[in-house]
Amino acid sequence: MRKLIFIFTIILWFSLIAFGDARVVRDFGFILTVEKIERNITEWKDCGLPYAEITSFDGRHLNRPLIVVRKEGLAKTTFYRHLTCKLLEKYFIEKGRYYYEHIPIPIAFENGKYYYVFSQGLDHLPIHSLGIDITLDEWREFVSAFKEAGFFVDKDINYKGSDIIANNIILNLDPTKNLDNGSSAYWNRVDFDFESLPSPLGGVFRNNELWESFFETKREDLKNILGEEKFKLLEISSSVLQKLGNIPSNLMQEFEEFFYRYQSELLEGYF
């Protein structure tokens, strides 16, 4: 009997170690810091901004290549604005405001360097292809949802003659995705700098009055849809915008813990 108990204890002990290691890998294996990104990139290319394709991190091969874009010399607010909008998009999609994701994945920010997942496509609208003028499906719904929360995402569209050139809209013309009467929902809004995402009044980076009304009215609904951690991440990111990108030291550890777990969720298909 004692021998059986001893054997069972040994098996249980090894099982706990194995499962514990698996848990640690899942919790921390997806963390992509600026230092880790830079260390694993051998060549930067240029598409107006530096971008690079990563196939492995420190010898760990990815399920598919991760293409990252790097911006430099930006205010810290750009990263938090992007992150806030990405969290809000999750809420809007769950609520049925629109269907497709239109905001790329924010990855990391440190010392003026800001990284997000590359959106491949064309940046001229409307695109005249095969005799069809392609328009943006879900654009009105997208703009309306974010405006309700105080973010004016319809800005920074420049007109030139009869063409519309959008510096912050990437249209994906993947031939496997069919066009429906010239409209496409496969587009991303990729720019969250101040020039691209200002507030006309009531705040520097958003309309604070609209945001506060939205956040208080939707508070419980946001918490239910996003979950406790992502709701807290949204709350911290929003408060950081109010403080012009400065995050109090007592919130930094909590923010990083929540952000890296969210990063793991966003990048899960790559690992």
VOTORPA-134484 format. One line per 2 residues: for each residue x, y, z of N, C-alpha, C. Coordinates in pm, whole numbers, plus 50000, padded with zeros to 5 digits. Layout:
N
X Y Z X Y Z X Y Z; ...
***
This chain:
271
50084 49879 50000 50000 50000 50000 50087 50126 50000; 50190 50124 50089 50279 50239 50095 50351 50260 49961
50384 50146 49899 50453 50154 49770 50364 50220 49665; 50235 50185 49666 50141 50245 49572 50126 50394 49597
50119 50432 49724 50107 50574 49759 50231 50650 49713; 50347 50587 49732 50473 50650 49690 50475 50672 49539
50434 50566 49464 50432 50576 49317 50334 50683 49273; 50216 50686 49335 50113 50786 49300 50164 50927 49326
50236 50944 49440 50290 51076 49475 50392 51123 49372; 50479 51027 49329 50580 51062 49229 50513 51104 49098
50411 51027 49054 50339 51060 48930 50273 51196 48941; 50208 51222 49055 50141 51350 49077 50240 51465 49074
50356 51443 49137 50459 51546 49143 50507 51583 49003; 50537 51479 48922 50582 51505 48785 50472 51569 48701
50347 51531 48725 50235 51590 48651 50222 51738 48681; 50237 51772 48809 50228 51913 48847 50338 51996 48783
50459 51936 48779 50570 52007 48715 50541 52028 48567; 50493 51922 48502 50465 51930 48358 50358 52034 48329
50246 52026 48405 50138 52121 48382 50180 52262 48422; 50260 52271 48528 50308 52402 48570 50392 52466 48463
50483 52386 48402 50567 52439 48294 50482 52482 48176; 50380 52401 48143 50291 52436 48031 50220 52567 48059
50179 52585 48185 50109 52708 48221 50203 52827 48209; 50327 52809 48254 50423 52918 48245 50450 52956 48100
50466 52854 48013 50488 52880 47871 50372 52959 47813; 50250 52920 47849 50134 52989 47794 50123 53131 47849
50153 53150 47976 50140 53282 48035 50249 53378 47989; 50372 53327 47968 50483 53416 47942 50553 53393 47808
50524 53285 47740 50593 53256 47617 50558 53349 47502; 50443 53418 47509 50399 53503 47400 50443 53649 47418
50505 53681 47529 50540 53820 47556 50640 53870 47452; 50604 53976 47382 50693 54037 47283 50726 54177 47328
50841 54192 47389 50889 54323 47428 50963 54387 47310; 50987 54516 47321 51063 54585 47217 51200 54520 47199
51265 54487 47310 51398 54427 47303 51393 54292 47231; 51291 54212 47260 51280 54081 47196 51250 54094 47047
51166 54189 47011 51135 54212 46869 51261 54252 46793; 51334 54350 46846 51454 54398 46779 51561 54289 46769
51570 54206 46871 51673 54101 46873 51649 53994 46768; 51524 53976 46730 51490 53868 46637 51466 53916 46494
51495 54040 46465 51481 54093 46329 51618 54109 46266; 51634 54049 46150 51763 54057 46080 51761 54164 45970
51643 54197 45918 51636 54293 45807 51505 54372 45813; 51517 54503 45809 51401 54590 45799 51381 54630 45652
51258 54624 45606 51223 54672 45473 51147 54802 45487; 51105 54861 45374 51041 54992 45382 50914 54995 45297
50806 55041 45357 50679 55061 45284 50627 55201 45316; 50721 55295 45334 50687 55425 45388 50720 55427 45537
50711 55310 45599 50753 55287 45737 50836 55159 45740; 50929 55144 45835 51004 55019 45844 50912 54903 45883
50928 54791 45815 50854 54671 45854 50945 54550 45836; 50913 54443 45905 50998 54324 45900 50914 54200 45923
50956 54090 45861 50890 53961 45878 50969 53876 45977; 50900 53825 46077 50965 53743 46180 50907 53601 46170
50994 53503 46160 50948 53364 46151 50975 53285 46277; 51058 53339 46366 51086 53271 46493 51133 53371 46596
51110 53340 46722 51158 53421 46833 51249 53335 46920; 51376 53374 46923 51475 53303 47006 51472 53153 46981
51461 53115 46852 51462 52974 46815 51327 52907 46818; 51225 52977 46866 51091 52918 46868 51017 52959 46741
50992 52863 46653 50931 52892 46523 50782 52924 46537; 50738 53021 46457 50598 53063 46460 50515 52976 46366
50386 52966 46393 50295 52894 46305 50281 52964 46170; 50296 53094 46170 50295 53173 46047 50378 53298 46071
50434 53357 45967 50520 53474 45987 50443 53591 46050; 50510 53659 46140 50455 53780 46202 50525 53900 46139
50448 53986 46072 50505 54104 46008 50474 54225 46096; 50578 54292 46140 50560 54405 46231 50601 54535 46163
50533 54642 46200 50565 54777 46155 50624 54852 46273; 50724 54934 46245 50785 55015 46352 50769 55163 46320
50722 55238 46418 50721 55383 46410 50812 55435 46520; 50876 55547 46492 50969 55603 46590 50942 55750 46614
50990 55799 46728 50978 55940 46760 50836 55984 46791; 50756 55892 46842 50615 55923 46870 50593 55952 47017
50489 56027 47043 50446 56046 47181 50393 55914 47236; 50405 55896 47366 50355 55774 47429 50205 55757 47411
50136 55867 47390 49991 55860 47376 49947 55779 47255; 50031 55772 47150 49992 55699 47029 49964 55554 47060
50050 55490 47135 50032 55349 47171 49904 55330 47253; 49881 55416 47351 49764 55400 47437 49635 55431 47362
49642 55524 47266 49524 55552 47183 49490 55430 47098; 49593 55371 47038 49574 55252 46955 49516 55138 47040
49575 55115 47156 49530 55007 47244 49386 55030 47289; 49353 55152 47326 49216 55184 47368 49117 55155 47257
49151 55195 47134 49061 55172 47021 49049 55022 46990; 49157 54947 47006 49151 54802 46982 49059 54734 47082
49066 54774 47208 48977 54718 47310 48832 54758 47283; 48811 54883 47243 48676 54927 47211 48621 54850 47091
48707 54821 46993 48661 54746 46877 48607 54609 46918; 48675 54543 47010 48627 54414 47058 48485 54428 47114
48464 54534 47191 48332 54559 47248 48229 54586 47138; 48263 54672 47042 48169 54707 46936 48130 54585 46852
48227 54500 46822 48198 54381 46742 48107 54285 46819; 48137 54267 46947 48053 54180 47030 47911 54233 47041
47896 54364 47036 47763 54426 47045 47693 54434 46910; 47763 54392 46803 47701 54391 46670 47700 54525 46600
47785 54619 46646 47791 54749 46578 47849 54734 46438; 47946 54646 46423 47997 54604 46293 48058 54466 46310
48103 54404 46199 48136 54262 46201 48286 54233 46194; 48358 54302 46104 48499 54271 46080 48591 54358 46166
48709 54304 46199 48809 54383 46269 48875 54480 46172; 48890 54605 46214 48949 54707 46128 49069 54776 46191
49108 54732 46309 49220 54794 46378 49330 54688 46397; 49451 54714 46347 49559 54614 46360 49600 54595 46505
49673 54488 46529 49712 54452 46666 49829 54539 46713; 49811 54613 46823 49925 54685 46881 50013 54587 46957
50144 54598 46940 50233 54499 47002 50310 54555 47121; 50380 54667 47103 50465 54716 47211 50503 54862 47187
50538 54930 47296 50588 55067 47289 50696 55084 47395; 50807 55149 47355 50913 55176 47452 51010 55277 47394
51041 55379 47471 51143 55479 47434 51119 55537 47294; 50994 55571 47266 50963 55634 47138 50946 55540 47022
50964 55408 47044 50942 55309 46939 50808 55240 46964; 50734 55224 46856 50598 55174 46865 50577 55069 46757
50524 54955 46793 50512 54842 46700 50368 54793 46692; 50327 54758 46569 50196 54695 46550 50205 54598 46433
50104 54512 46420 50105 54411 46314 50073 54477 46180; 50154 54447 46082 50145 54503 45947 50013 54467 45879
49952 54565 45812 49831 54542 45732 49869 54552 45585; 49857 54443 45514 49899 54440 45374 49784 54481 45284
49812 54570 45189 49708 54612 45097 49742 54743 45031; 49641 54815 44982 49658 54941 44910 49598 55055 44991
49657 55175 44976 49611 55288 45056 49549 55399 44973; 49491 55365 44857 49425 55466 44774 49277 55433 44763
49193 55531 44793 49048 55511 44791 48980 55621 44711; 48875 55591 44631 48834 55453 44604 48929 55386 44506
48944 55257 44514 49028 55181 44422 48944 55149 44298; 48999 55183 44181 48928 55151 44057 48989 55023 44002
48918 54913 44017 48971 54783 43979 48871 54709 43893; 48915 54670 43774 48829 54595 43682 48697 54667 43657
48707 54798 43645 48587 54876 43615 48497 54900 43734; 48544 54868 43856 48461 54883 43975 48527 54980 44072
48450 55077 44121 48498 55163 44228 48466 55094 44361; 48570 55061 44436 48551 54987 44560 48529 55084 44676
48423 55064 44749 48393 55147 44865 48412 55065 44992; 48417 55134 45105 48444 55068 45232 48314 55028 45301
48290 54899 45304 48176 54848 45380 48206 54862 45529; 48106 54893 45607 48113 54910 45753 48178 55041 45796
48214 55128 45700 48279 55254 45736 48190 55342 45823; 48066 55359 45783 47975 55444 45860 47951 55388 46000
47935 55256 46008 47912 55191 46136 48034 55205 46227; 48152 55190 46167 48279 55202 46238 48295 55343 46295
48277 55443 46210 48291 55583 46251 48190 55618 46359; 48065 55576 46341 47959 55608 46435 47985 55549 46573
48032 55424 46577 48057 55357 46705 48166 55431 46783; 48276 55464 46716 48387 55529 46785 48355 55674 46822
48277 55742 46739 48240 55879 46771 48157 55883 46899; 48073 55783 46919 47993 55774 47041 48083 55771 47165
48203 55711 47150 48298 55701 47261 48397 55818 47262; 48380 55914 47172 48464 56033 47173 48586 56026 47084
48597 55922 47000 48712 55908 46910 48667 55933 46766; 48729 56033 46701 48688 56073 46567 48780 56005 46465
48744 55883 46430 48830 55799 46346 48814 55828 46197; 48730 55922 46161 48709 55952 46018 48805 56060 45969
48899 56103 46052 48987 56213 46014 49105 56167 45930; 49181 56265 45880 49303 56244 45803 49278 56175 45670
49173 56215 45602 49149 56170 45466 49167 56290 45374; 49264 56281 45285 49300 56393 45198 49240 56375 45059
49183 56481 45007 49123 56476 44874 49219 56537 44772; 49232 56470 44658 49319 56519 44551 49249 56494 44418
49196 56601 44360 49120 56585 44236 48995 56503 44263; 48973 56401 44180 48855 56318 44195 48885 56192 44277
49013 56176 44317 49051 56057 44394 49054 56090 44543; 49034 55989 44623 49049 56005 44767 49170 55923 44810
49267 55988 44871 49385 55917 44919 49383 55920 45071; 49374 55805 45131 49366 55796 45276 49500 55749 45331
49564 55834 45410 49693 55797 45466 49680 55691 45576; 49561 55674 45627 49546 55584 45741 49451 55468 45715
49414 55446 45589 49327 55333 45556 49399 55240 45459; 49409 55113 45495 49469 55012 45409 49358 54920 45360
49343 54910 45229 49241 54823 45171 49306 54692 45127; 49259 54582 45181 49313 54451 45149 49241 54397 45026
49317 54376 44917 49258 54325 44793 49294 54178 44772; 49288 54100 44878 49312 53956 44870 49213 53896 44771
49261 53833 44663 49170 53779 44560 49078 53668 44612; 49111 53611 44729 49024 53507 44784 48902 53567 44852
48905 53697 44872 48792 53766 44936 48712 53836 44827; 48590 53792 44805 48509 53845 44695 48455 53984 44727
48445 54066 44622 48382 54197 44636 48232 54182 44615; 48156 54253 44692 48011 54251 44679 47964 54386 44627
47934 54392 44498 47888 54516 44434 47986 54632 44457; 48115 54599 44453 48215 54704 44463 48249 54746 44605
48191 54682 44705 48223 54719 44843 48308 54611 44908; 48394 54653 44999 48480 54559 45070 48488 54596 45217
48474 54495 45304 48489 54516 45447 48627 54477 45494; 48717 54442 45398 48851 54400 45433 48946 54519 45426
48939 54604 45527 49024 54722 45535 49062 54745 45680; 49174 54815 45698 49222 54848 45832 49250 54997 45844
49223 55050 45961 49263 55188 45994 49393 55175 46074; 49503 55227 46019 49633 55191 46073 49706 55303 46148
49655 55423 46147 49730 55534 46203 49657 55594 46323; 49731 55613 46434 49670 55665 46556 49750 55781 46613
49830 55845 46526 49903 55964 46568 49804 56079 46591; 49854 56186 46652 49767 56299 46682 49707 56361 46557
49788 56371 46449 49739 56431 46324 49622 56352 46267; 49626 56222 46287 49524 56134 46230 49403 56118 46321
49424 56134 46452 49315 56107 46546 49303 56219 46649; 49275 56341 46602 49256 56452 46696 49111 56457 46743
49086 56542 46837 48948 56571 46875 48920 56716 46841; 48812 56744 46770 48786 56883 46729 48761 56975 46848
48714 56922 46958 48692 57002 47078 48672 56909 47197; 48692 56965 47316 48661 56889 47436 48770 56793 47481
48890 56801 47422 48998 56711 47463 49106 56707 47358; 49227 56670 47398 49339 56669 47305 49334 56547 47214
49307 56429 47270 49314 56305 47193 49178 56241 47170; 49077 56297 47229 48940 56248 47213 48850 56355 47271
48721 56342 47248 48626 56431 47311 48597 56374 47450; 48652 56438 47552 48642 56384 47687 48498 56377 47738
48417 56472 47698 48278 56472 47743 48203 56350 47687; 48224 56323 47558 48162 56205 47498 48216 56076 47562
48349 56072 47584 48408 55953 47644 48354 55925 47784; 48351 56026 47867 48305 56008 48004 48159 55963 48008
48076 56020 47921 47937 55978 47914 47926 55833 47868; 48002 55798 47764 48002 55661 47713 48050 55563 47819
48163 55595 47883 48226 55501 47977 48138 55478 48100; 48076 55582 48149 47990 55565 48267 47861 55493 48232
47805 55525 48117 47680 55462 48075 47701 55314 48043; 47813 55282 47980 47839 55146 47933 47929 55067 48029
47960 55121 48142 48060 55063 48231 48037 54914 48258; 47921 54878 48306 47893 54738 48339 47888 54651 48215
47836 54707 48107 47829 54631 47982 47970 54606 47927; 48057 54708 47934 48196 54692 47892 48265 54583 47974
48240 54585 48104 48302 54487 48193 48254 54347 48161; 48125 54333 48133 48069 54201 48100 48122 54148 47967
48133 54237 47869 48178 54195 47735 48329 54169 47731; 48406 54261 47788 48552 54251 47781 48609 54157 47886
48540 54142 47996 48596 54068 48108 48670 54164 48200; 48693 54121 48323 48749 54209 48426 48885 54265 48387
48975 54179 48335 49112 54225 48307 49118 54322 48190; 49049 54291 48080 49054 54380 47964 48979 54510 47992
48875 54502 48077 48807 54625 48118 48904 54714 48197; 48979 54652 48288 49076 54729 48367 49184 54786 48277
49226 54710 48177 49325 54758 48081 49273 54879 48005; 49147 54874 47965 49083 54987 47898 49078 55108 47990
49044 55085 48115 49033 55193 48212 49168 55261 48235; 49274 55178 48248 49408 55235 48270 49454 55310 48146
49437 55251 48028 49480 55315 47903 49411 55450 47886; 49282 55453 47919 49207 55577 47907 49258 55683 48003
49289 55642 48125 49340 55739 48223 49478 55790 48184; 49558 55705 48118 49691 55746 48073 49679 55854 47964
49579 55841 47878 49556 55945 47777 49525 56079 47844; 49448 56072 47951 49414 56194 48025 49540 56259 48083
49641 56176 48113 49766 56224 48172 49876 56242 48067; 49835 56255 47940 49926 56281 47828 50033 56172 47812
49994 56049 47839 50083 55937 47815 50164 55893 47934; 50152 55961 48045 50228 55925 48165 50147 55830 48251
50205 55717 48282 50136 55617 48364 50198 55617 48503; 50117 55631 48607 50170 55630 48743 50242 55499 48773
50350 55507 48847 50432 55389 48876 50352 55279 48945; 50254 55317 49026 50175 55216 49097 50082 55139 49005
50059 55191 48882 49974 55122 48786 50053 55047 48679; 50184 55077 48668 50263 55020 48559 50267 54868 48565
50293 54811 48681 50301 54666 48693 50168 54600 48659; 50060 54658 48706 49927 54605 48678 49896 54616 48529
49930 54730 48471 49907 54749 48328 49983 54646 48246; 50111 54626 48275 50194 54533 48199 50140 54390 48211
50098 54352 48329 50045 54217 48350 49921 54195 48263; 49829 54291 48265 49707 54279 48186 49737 54288 48036
49828 54380 47998 49857 54399 47857 49921 54275 47795; 50019 54217 47863 50088 54103 47804 49998 53979 47794
49903 53967 47886 49807 53858 47871 49715 53885 47752; 49676 54009 47732 49594 54046 47616 49675 54029 47488
49803 54066 47491 49891 54046 47376 49898 53898 47338; 49907 53811 47438 49909 53667 47413 49782 53622 47342
49670 53677 47383 49541 53644 47322 49537 53691 47177; 49583 53812 47151 49580 53869 47016 49673 53796 46920
49786 53746 46971 49887 53683 46888 49884 53531 46895; 49778 53477 46952 49774 53332 46978 49792 53250 46850
49738 53294 46738 49747 53217 46615 49888 53207 46558; 49978 53292 46606 50115 53290 46555 50203 53190 46628
50167 53152 46751 50253 53068 46834 50198 52928 46849
***
